Amino acid sequence: MREEHINGLAAASLVFGILAILGSVLVLPTAFNAGLAITFAWLSRGDGRMCGRAVAGNILGVVSIILSIIALIALIYAGIRYAQSLVMQIPMDQVQSFIDQIVAALEQNGVTLEQLEKLQPFLNQFGLVL
């Protein structure tokens, strides 16, 4: 009876390892499936060594976590690159016009030109002028 239980855990480990590999670009399901694959592999060990299915499930679980991390890093990198490309599409004359409107509003509310000039070094980084 104990041997059947251990074989069931080993088979479950392999199944969840396969599911984790298949969905390795989906971070949360992969973490869940890989965690189950690794857990069942270790539980199937009992007092002895892991059988072949448990070892395969354990390896697939670990590999899928690594692939998931790589996919997550690639996704973050692509998102940053996309955001940068959107910022570069903003016409600078519109940005300068917006800054001019802000300066006018601040001056109407009592902010002096000397106080505003302290912002110029920051605006110089973007090629903008007060």
Secondary structure as UniProt FT lines:
FT   HELIX           2..22
FT   TURN            23..25
FT   HELIX           27..44
FT   TURN            45..47
FT   HELIX           52..88
FT   HELIX           92..108
FT   TURN            109..110
FT   HELIX           113..117
FT   TURN            118..119
FT   HELIX           120..124
FT   TURN            125..127
//
